[in-house]
Amino acid sequence: MTDSPAPLADPHLVFDAVEGRRDLVILGSTGSIGTQAIDLVLRNPDRFRVTALSAAGGRVALLAEQARLLKVRTVAVASPEAVPALREALRQEYGTAEPLPEILAGPDAAAELAASDCHTVLNGITGSIGLAPTLAALKAGRTLALANKESLIVGGPLVKALAAPGQIIPVDSEHAALFQALAAGTRADVRRLVVTASGGPFRGRTRSELADVTREQALAHPTWAMGPVITVNSATLVNKGLEVIEAHLLYDIPFDRIEVVVHPQSYVHSMVEFSDGSTLAQCTPPDMGGPIAIGLGWPQRVPDAAPVFDWTKASTWEFFPLDTEAFPSVGLARHVGGLGGTAPAVFNAANEECVDAFLSGRLPFNGIMDTVTAVVTEHGTPASGTSLTVADVLEAETWARTRARELSAKATAEARA
């Protein structure tokens, strides 16, 4: 991938900083990131005001409650079929005394909100469908608090072409940690980025021991409470592979200087090793309040956004090397990240389809990475990423999803034969 002149995420730069209360748009408001962000906003009304919310449309009662609590101007749902239920839920929340917020619907609704008048857009959508809103926010000149890593990964060159220095602030716990640690030095001072991984629920198991794990076991993450797709990605460590690509794109650090280390306690969220031998680690108990607050408030910090350690109590922090045989996802992610072009989009789309197949009982756990690897291999070496277009990404994703479904169905049929 071609490096940009400056990192996309730079803690030394603040894009379009403002004093006083910041107007926010929250995309994916009914999901894990969105609900935690709203809790932070409600506890800090002097710092933040939410002007608009978007959601997929499956939890209209919660979306209506959020809209009333935040007094937003606009709500949006990706599914037009959800509009009647949303309108009824809003009427029940607001009663007859107050006018209802404007309702937008359809696949482009989130992107429309991302370009609306505000200071910061929090993109908390899950999956590559977050690409269009990411591009819309950047093109409109909004500060982008990015929790939707997939949009950066599948559209890397597109995002890099639009983003001004300091315009993106990462919200993933690992990248928020790197962001804060990098504030202690310059880019030239950085020797390595060290991305931590909890190891998921299957840390220590061999590949053969992973063959028969169940959906329930994969969703039982030991330290984080997340949605099902992200939780399964953490079990396969695909999430960590995506984060390696994201770190490369955000900070313009070569892949061979980005390490992954397993840290079961999830206290150290990531580390930066500097050229003088110093390593800076960013630490909190496992909680997304801190990363969300960094994304919404930087360069100011929001008091009491995250829990703190009780340093009077003894504790043990462990670090282990990554088992690349049992969890080949990180190595494959490095490979597709190095290829660039549409390869990361193929990797991500195939994985999303395979995770869905696993959660539906149509693919075994090891079959997720086996199938993703087969799809990536079949895709081959893409053209240079410098000429990548949105159409290229969408076409590659469509092919990868179709091929992943075909290979998953074939594997299921062979297993039953």
C-alpha positions as CSV (number, residue, x, y, z in Angstrom):
1,M,0.0,0.0,0.0
2,T,1.2,3.5,-0.7
3,D,2.0,5.6,2.3
4,S,0.4,9.0,2.7
5,P,2.5,12.0,3.6
6,A,1.3,12.0,7.2
7,P,-0.5,9.5,9.5
8,L,-4.3,9.6,9.3
9,A,-4.5,9.5,13.1
10,D,-2.0,11.9,14.8
11,P,-2.5,12.9,18.4
12,H,-0.3,15.9,17.9
13,L,-2.8,17.4,15.4
14,V,-6.4,18.3,16.2
15,F,-8.7,18.7,13.2
16,D,-11.1,21.6,13.4
17,A,-11.0,21.9,17.2
18,V,-13.7,23.9,18.9
19,E,-14.3,25.3,22.3
20,G,-17.5,24.6,24.3
21,R,-20.1,21.9,23.6
22,R,-19.5,19.7,20.5
23,D,-22.4,18.6,18.2
24,L,-22.3,14.9,17.4
25,V,-23.9,12.5,15.0
26,I,-23.9,8.9,16.2
27,L,-24.1,6.1,13.6
28,G,-25.0,2.7,14.9
29,S,-26.6,4.2,18.0
30,T,-28.4,1.0,19.2
31,G,-25.2,-1.1,19.0
32,S,-22.6,-1.6,21.7
33,I,-20.5,1.4,20.8
34,G,-23.5,3.6,20.2
35,T,-25.3,2.9,23.5
36,Q,-22.1,3.4,25.5
37,A,-21.4,6.7,23.6
38,I,-24.9,7.9,24.4
39,D,-24.4,7.0,28.1
40,L,-21.2,9.2,28.0
41,V,-23.1,12.1,26.4
42,L,-25.9,12.0,28.9
43,R,-23.4,12.2,31.7
44,N,-21.7,15.1,30.1
45,P,-24.4,17.4,28.7
46,D,-22.1,20.4,29.0
47,R,-19.5,18.9,26.6
48,F,-21.6,17.1,24.0
49,R,-24.9,17.4,22.2
50,V,-26.2,14.8,19.7
51,T,-28.0,16.2,16.7
52,A,-28.8,12.9,14.8
53,L,-28.8,9.1,15.3
54,S,-28.8,6.2,12.8
55,A,-29.4,2.5,13.3
56,A,-30.1,-0.6,11.2
57,G,-33.7,-0.6,12.3
58,G,-34.0,-3.8,14.3
59,R,-34.4,-2.0,17.7
60,V,-36.8,0.8,17.0
61,A,-38.0,1.1,20.6
62,L,-34.5,1.8,21.8
63,L,-33.8,4.2,19.0
64,A,-37.0,6.1,19.8
65,E,-36.0,6.3,23.5
66,Q,-32.5,7.6,22.6
67,A,-34.0,10.2,20.3
68,R,-36.2,11.6,23.0
69,L,-33.5,11.5,25.7
70,L,-31.1,13.4,23.4
71,K,-33.7,15.6,21.8
72,V,-32.2,14.9,18.3
73,R,-33.3,16.6,15.1
74,T,-33.1,13.5,12.9
75,V,-33.2,9.7,13.2
76,A,-32.3,7.3,10.4
77,V,-32.8,3.6,9.7
78,A,-31.1,1.5,7.0
79,S,-34.3,-0.5,6.5
80,P,-37.3,1.4,5.0
81,E,-39.5,-1.4,6.3
82,A,-38.7,-0.3,9.8
83,V,-40.2,3.3,9.4
84,P,-43.8,2.5,10.4
85,A,-42.7,0.8,13.6
86,L,-40.2,3.6,14.3
87,R,-42.8,6.3,13.8
88,E,-45.1,4.5,16.2
89,A,-42.3,4.0,18.8
90,L,-41.5,7.7,18.5
91,R,-45.2,8.7,19.1
92,Q,-45.3,6.6,22.2
93,E,-42.0,8.1,23.5
94,Y,-42.9,11.8,22.6
95,G,-46.6,11.7,23.2
96,T,-48.7,14.4,21.4
97,A,-47.1,17.5,22.9
98,E,-43.8,17.4,21.1
99,P,-43.0,17.2,17.3
100,L,-41.3,14.1,16.2
101,P,-37.8,14.2,14.8
102,E,-37.3,13.9,11.1
103,I,-37.0,10.3,9.8
104,L,-34.6,9.2,7.1
105,A,-34.6,5.7,5.7
106,G,-32.7,3.6,3.2
107,P,-29.1,2.4,2.6
108,D,-27.8,6.0,2.1
109,A,-29.4,7.4,5.2
110,A,-26.4,7.0,7.5
111,A,-24.1,8.6,4.9
112,E,-26.5,11.6,4.6
113,L,-26.4,12.0,8.4
114,A,-22.6,11.7,8.3
115,A,-22.4,14.8,6.1
116,S,-24.9,16.8,8.1
117,D,-24.0,19.9,10.2
118,C,-22.0,18.7,13.2
119,H,-18.5,18.7,14.6
120,T,-17.8,15.0,15.1
121,V,-19.3,11.9,13.5
122,L,-19.0,8.7,15.6
123,N,-19.1,5.8,13.1
124,G,-20.1,2.8,15.3
125,I,-21.6,0.8,12.5
126,T,-20.5,-2.8,12.3
127,G,-19.1,-4.1,9.0
128,S,-18.0,-2.7,5.6
129,I,-21.4,-1.0,5.1
130,G,-19.8,1.7,7.2
131,L,-17.6,2.7,4.3
132,A,-20.0,5.2,2.6
133,P,-20.7,7.1,5.9
134,T,-16.9,7.2,6.6
135,L,-16.3,8.7,3.2
136,A,-19.2,11.1,3.5
137,A,-18.0,12.4,6.9
138,L,-14.5,13.0,5.7
139,K,-15.6,14.7,2.5
140,A,-17.9,17.0,4.5
141,G,-15.0,18.0,6.7
142,R,-16.2,16.4,9.9
143,T,-14.0,15.0,12.6
144,L,-14.4,11.2,12.4
145,A,-14.4,9.2,15.6
146,L,-13.8,5.8,13.9
147,A,-15.1,2.6,15.6
148,N,-15.9,1.0,12.2
149,K,-12.5,-0.4,11.4
150,E,-13.9,-2.3,8.4
151,S,-14.5,0.9,6.4
152,L,-10.8,1.9,6.7
153,I,-9.6,-1.6,5.9
154,V,-11.7,-2.2,2.8
155,G,-11.4,1.4,1.5
156,G,-7.9,2.3,2.7
157,P,-6.7,4.3,-0.3
158,L,-10.1,6.0,-0.6
159,V,-10.1,7.0,3.0
160,K,-6.5,8.2,2.9
161,A,-7.2,10.3,-0.2
162,L,-10.0,12.2,1.6
163,A,-8.8,12.4,5.2
164,A,-6.9,15.5,6.3
165,P,-4.2,15.1,9.0
166,G,-5.8,14.8,12.4
167,Q,-9.3,14.3,11.0
168,I,-9.6,10.7,12.1
169,I,-9.5,9.7,15.8
170,P,-9.7,5.9,16.4
171,V,-12.2,4.5,18.8
172,D,-11.0,0.8,18.9
173,S,-9.5,0.2,22.3
174,E,-6.2,-0.9,20.7
175,H,-5.9,2.1,18.4
176,A,-7.0,4.6,21.0
177,A,-4.2,3.2,23.1
178,L,-1.7,3.6,20.3
179,F,-3.0,7.1,19.6
180,Q,-2.4,8.1,23.2
181,A,1.0,6.5,23.6
182,L,2.2,8.1,20.3
183,A,1.6,11.5,21.8
184,A,4.8,11.0,23.9
185,G,7.0,11.0,20.8
186,T,7.3,11.8,17.1
187,R,6.7,9.4,14.2
188,A,10.5,9.2,13.7
189,D,10.9,8.0,17.3
190,V,8.7,4.9,16.8
191,R,10.4,1.6,16.6
192,R,7.4,-0.7,16.9
193,L,3.7,-0.8,17.6
194,V,2.6,-3.7,19.9
195,V,-1.1,-4.6,19.5
196,T,-2.4,-6.6,22.4
197,A,-5.0,-9.5,22.1
198,S,-6.9,-11.1,24.9
199,G,-6.5,-14.4,23.0
200,G,-10.3,-14.9,23.1
201,P,-12.1,-17.8,24.7
202,F,-9.9,-20.4,23.1
203,R,-6.4,-19.2,24.1
204,G,-4.1,-22.1,24.5
205,R,-6.0,-24.6,22.4
206,T,-4.5,-26.3,19.4
207,R,-6.0,-26.2,15.9
208,S,-7.3,-29.8,16.4
209,E,-8.9,-28.8,19.7
210,L,-10.8,-26.0,17.9
211,A,-12.5,-28.3,15.5
212,D,-15.7,-28.9,17.5
213,V,-16.1,-25.7,19.4
214,T,-19.7,-24.4,19.5
215,R,-21.4,-21.1,18.8
216,E,-22.0,-20.6,22.5
217,Q,-18.4,-21.2,23.4
218,A,-17.2,-18.8,20.7
219,L,-19.6,-16.1,22.0
220,A,-18.3,-16.4,25.6
221,H,-15.5,-13.8,25.5
222,P,-13.6,-13.8,28.8
223,T,-13.1,-10.0,29.1
224,W,-15.2,-8.0,26.6
225,A,-19.0,-7.7,26.0
226,M,-19.5,-7.2,22.3
227,G,-21.8,-8.0,19.4
228,P,-21.8,-11.5,18.0
229,V,-19.8,-10.8,14.8
230,I,-17.0,-9.0,16.7
231,T,-17.0,-11.6,19.4
232,V,-16.5,-14.4,16.9
233,N,-13.8,-12.4,15.2
234,S,-12.1,-12.1,18.5
235,A,-12.3,-15.9,18.9
236,T,-10.7,-16.5,15.5
237,L,-8.4,-13.5,16.1
238,V,-9.6,-12.1,12.7
239,N,-10.3,-9.0,14.7
240,K,-6.6,-8.7,15.6
241,G,-5.7,-9.2,12.0
242,L,-8.0,-6.4,11.0
243,E,-6.4,-4.2,13.7
244,V,-2.9,-4.8,12.3
245,I,-4.1,-3.5,8.9
246,E,-5.8,-0.6,10.6
247,A,-2.7,0.3,12.6
248,H,-0.7,0.3,9.3
249,L,-3.2,2.6,7.6
250,L,-3.7,4.9,10.6
251,Y,-0.1,5.4,11.6
252,D,1.9,4.6,8.4
253,I,4.0,2.1,10.2
254,P,5.2,-0.9,8.1
255,F,3.7,-4.3,8.8
256,D,7.1,-5.7,9.9
257,R,7.1,-3.2,12.7
258,I,3.6,-4.0,14.0
259,E,3.6,-6.9,16.5
260,V,0.7,-8.8,18.2
261,V,1.1,-10.2,21.7
262,V,-1.5,-12.1,23.7
263,H,-2.4,-10.4,27.0
264,P,-5.3,-12.3,28.6
265,Q,-6.2,-9.7,31.3
266,S,-6.9,-7.0,28.6
267,Y,-5.5,-4.4,30.9
268,V,-2.8,-3.1,28.5
269,H,-4.7,-2.1,25.4
270,S,-1.6,-1.6,23.2
271,M,2.0,-0.3,23.4
272,V,4.4,1.8,21.5
273,E,8.1,1.0,21.6
274,F,10.4,4.0,20.9
275,S,13.9,4.2,19.4
276,D,15.5,4.9,22.8
277,G,14.2,1.6,24.2
278,S,11.3,3.0,26.1
279,T,7.9,1.3,25.8
280,L,4.7,3.2,26.6
281,A,1.6,1.2,27.4
282,Q,-1.9,2.6,27.8
283,C,-3.9,0.7,30.5
284,T,-7.4,0.6,32.0
285,P,-9.6,-2.2,33.1
286,P,-11.5,-3.6,30.1
287,D,-14.1,-0.9,29.2
288,M,-14.9,1.0,26.1
289,G,-15.7,4.3,27.9
290,G,-12.2,5.6,27.6
291,P,-11.7,5.0,23.9
292,I,-15.1,6.5,23.1
293,A,-14.3,9.6,25.2
294,I,-11.0,10.0,23.4
295,G,-12.8,9.8,20.1
296,L,-15.4,12.4,21.0
297,G,-13.4,14.7,23.2
298,W,-9.7,14.8,22.1
299,P,-7.5,16.7,22.9
300,Q,-9.6,17.2,26.1
301,R,-10.2,14.2,28.4
302,V,-13.6,13.5,29.8
303,P,-13.4,13.0,33.6
304,D,-14.4,9.5,34.9
305,A,-15.0,8.2,31.4
306,A,-13.5,4.8,32.3
307,P,-12.9,2.8,35.5
308,V,-9.5,2.9,37.2
309,F,-7.2,0.3,38.8
310,D,-7.0,-0.2,42.5
311,W,-3.2,-0.2,42.8
312,T,-3.4,-1.3,46.5
313,K,-4.5,-4.7,45.4
314,A,-2.1,-7.3,44.0
315,S,-2.6,-8.4,40.4
316,T,-0.8,-10.3,37.7
317,W,-0.4,-9.2,34.1
318,E,0.6,-11.8,31.6
319,F,1.9,-11.7,28.0
320,F,2.3,-14.6,25.6
321,P,3.4,-15.0,22.0
322,L,0.7,-15.5,19.4
323,D,0.1,-19.1,18.3
324,T,0.1,-18.6,14.5
325,E,-0.7,-22.3,13.7
326,A,-4.0,-22.4,15.7
327,F,-4.8,-18.8,14.7
328,P,-3.6,-18.1,11.2
329,S,-5.8,-15.0,10.7
330,V,-3.2,-12.4,11.7
331,G,-0.7,-13.8,9.2
332,L,-3.4,-13.8,6.4
333,A,-4.4,-10.3,7.3
334,R,-0.7,-9.1,7.0
335,H,-0.6,-10.8,3.6
336,V,-3.8,-9.1,2.2
337,G,-2.8,-5.8,3.8
338,G,0.5,-6.0,1.9
339,L,-1.3,-6.8,-1.3
340,G,-3.6,-3.8,-0.9
341,G,-6.2,-3.0,-3.6
342,T,-9.3,-5.0,-3.2
343,A,-7.6,-7.8,-1.2
344,P,-8.5,-6.5,2.2
345,A,-12.2,-6.1,1.1
346,V,-12.2,-9.7,-0.1
347,F,-10.7,-10.9,3.2
348,N,-13.3,-8.9,5.3
349,A,-16.3,-9.8,3.2
350,A,-15.5,-13.5,3.1
351,N,-15.0,-13.5,6.8
352,E,-18.3,-11.8,7.4
353,E,-20.1,-14.5,5.4
354,C,-18.2,-17.3,7.1
355,V,-19.0,-15.9,10.6
356,D,-22.7,-15.8,9.6
357,A,-22.4,-19.4,8.4
358,F,-20.8,-20.4,11.7
359,L,-23.3,-18.6,13.8
360,S,-26.1,-20.3,11.8
361,G,-24.5,-23.7,12.3
362,R,-23.6,-24.1,8.6
363,L,-19.8,-24.0,9.1
364,P,-17.5,-25.4,11.7
365,F,-15.2,-23.0,13.6
366,N,-12.0,-23.9,11.8
367,G,-14.0,-23.7,8.5
368,I,-14.1,-19.9,9.0
369,M,-10.5,-19.3,8.3
370,D,-10.1,-22.3,5.9
371,T,-12.8,-20.8,3.7
372,V,-11.5,-17.2,4.0
373,T,-8.1,-18.4,3.0
374,A,-9.5,-20.2,0.0
375,V,-11.4,-17.1,-1.1
376,V,-8.4,-14.8,-0.7
377,T,-6.1,-17.3,-2.6
378,E,-8.6,-17.6,-5.4
379,H,-8.9,-13.8,-5.6
380,G,-5.1,-13.6,-6.3
381,T,-3.1,-10.5,-6.5
382,P,-5.2,-7.4,-7.1
383,A,-4.3,-4.3,-9.1
384,S,-2.5,-1.4,-7.4
385,G,-4.6,0.2,-4.6
386,T,-3.7,3.7,-5.8
387,S,-6.5,3.5,-8.4
388,L,-9.1,1.9,-6.2
389,T,-12.7,3.1,-6.5
390,V,-15.8,2.5,-4.4
391,A,-17.2,0.4,-7.3
392,D,-14.1,-1.8,-7.2
393,V,-14.6,-2.4,-3.5
394,L,-18.3,-3.2,-3.9
395,E,-17.6,-5.6,-6.8
396,A,-14.9,-7.4,-4.9
397,E,-17.0,-7.7,-1.8
398,T,-20.0,-9.1,-3.8
399,W,-17.7,-11.7,-5.5
400,A,-16.1,-12.6,-2.1
401,R,-19.5,-13.1,-0.4
402,T,-20.8,-15.2,-3.2
403,R,-17.7,-17.4,-3.3
404,A,-17.6,-17.7,0.5
405,R,-21.2,-18.9,0.5
406,E,-20.5,-21.4,-2.3
407,L,-17.5,-22.8,-0.5
408,S,-19.3,-22.9,2.8
409,A,-22.2,-24.8,1.3
410,K,-19.8,-27.2,-0.4
411,A,-17.9,-27.9,2.9
412,T,-21.2,-28.5,4.7
413,A,-22.4,-30.9,2.0
414,E,-19.1,-32.8,2.1
415,A,-19.2,-33.1,5.9
416,R,-22.7,-34.6,5.7
417,A,-22.0,-37.0,2.9
